[in-house]
Amino acid sequence: MLEVARNSRFANTIAEVSTAIAKALNQIESRRQGANWLTVDVNRPWQQIMLVQGKLAEFRRDEALRGQAIEWWRHFVEVMPEMKIAIPGRDYPANDVKARAWSCLAVTIYYLLNPGDSGFSKPCAEARYCWEQALRLMPGDAYYESSMKSVS
């Protein structure tokens, strides 16, 4: 129910509610995954991407955790082409969902590799690769194109 609420159009209008939902989902997902939470979960890829993104601030402060998250990202990207991804509570076309996942992975790796940066201002081949994959699925998307250019 929280995943559906988080992805509803109303959750985006109230930042405090959206933040609380994201935090609750991360806590639930962390407990569900236990010690293996940084092992690629091909059965719940979107939820795992959101869990990792929700912990970016923690990763940016802790070098050991950041290293583990970078390894997770590498494994995730390796199996991503074969994954079927769904966003709970949303009925987006498959290519749109997969492109969104690639974009989230781009943001994740950018901040993992550039923990002190606050914007996409440095070259990052890994983030560029992810946005290229998103653009293959959603050609002409202005956000993906501009994001890709900013890390090129």
N, C-alpha and C positions, 0 to 999 in steps of 0.2 A: 504494500500500500504506500509506503514511503517513496519507493522508486517511482510509482505512478504520480504521486503528489509532486515530487521533485521535477518531473518532466511536464507538469501541467502548465498551461499558459499563465495561471494565476501565481504560481510559485515564483516566477520571474519578476513579478510586479512588486513583491515585498521582499526586499533583500534579507531581512532578519529571518523570515520564515525559510527562505531558500537556503541560507547558511545553516540554520538549525537542522533542516532536513539532511543536507549534505553531511554534516557532522554525525548525525545519528546513523545514517547509512554507512559511513566509514567505520563507526564503532561496531555496528552489527556485522559488517563484512569482515572486519579484522578478527572478531571473535569466531565467526563461521570458518574462516580459513585457518585459524590457529597459527602455529609456527611456520606453516607453509604459505603464508600469504603472499610471498614474493616468488612463488612458483607459478608459471603461466597456467591459467585456468581457461581451457578452451571451451568449457561449458558455460561460462559466465564472463565472456570477455569484456563486455561493456561495463559491468559492475566492477571488474578488476581495474580497468582503466580509470574509472572514477575513484576507486579506492586509492590508487597510486597518486592520482592528481590531488586528491584531498590531503595527502601527506607530503606534498612538495615542500612546504615550509620546513617541515621536520628534516627532510632529506637535505635541504640547502644548508642546514646548520650542522649536520652530522656526516662527516666524510665517509665513515664506514657504511652507514645506511645508504648514502648516495651511491657508493660503489655497487652495493647489492641491487639497488634500483636500476642502475645502468645495465647491469647484467640481465635483470628481468626484461628491460626494454629490448635488448638485443635478441633474447629468446622469443619475446612476443612478436617482434617484427619479422623474425624468421618464419613463424607459423601463421602470421596474420593473413597471407593470401588465401589460405585454405579455410579460415574461420568463417562461420556464419555468425553475424552479429545482429542483435536486436536491442532496441532501447525500450525498456519497460514503460508501458503507458503511451507509447508513440507508435504511429503506423506510417513511418517514413519508408519510401522506396529503398530497396536493399543497397543500391549504389550510394544513396545519400547517407545512409547509416554508416556504411563502410568508410566513406570519405570523412565523415565526422570523427570516426575512430582514428583514422590516419592523422587528422588534424590534431586531435588530443595527444596522440603519441608525439607529434612534432613539438607541441608546446612542452610536453613532459621532458623530452630529451634536451631541448634547448636549455631549460632551467636546471636540469641535472648537470649539464656540462658547463653552464655559466651561472653558478649559484649566486654570484653577487650582482648579476644584471637584473634590471627591472623592466626591460623591454627588448624587443627583437632587434638589437643594434649590432650584433656581431655575426660574422660568418659562421655557419654551422651546417656542415654537409649532412649530418644525420637528420636534422629538422627539415632541411631542404628535400631530402629523399622522401620523407613522409608527406610533405605537401605536394610533391610531384605525384605521389600515388593518389592523393585526394583529387588532384586535378585530372588524372586519367579517368577517374570515376565521375567527376562533375566538371567537365571541360568549361572553361570560361568563368568559373566562380571567382568573383572579384576578391573575396577575403582570402581564399587559398592562394591566388596569384600574388596579391600584395604581400602576404606573409612569406611566401617562398622568395620573393625578390628581396625582402628585408634581411634574410639570412644568407643570401647568395654572395 
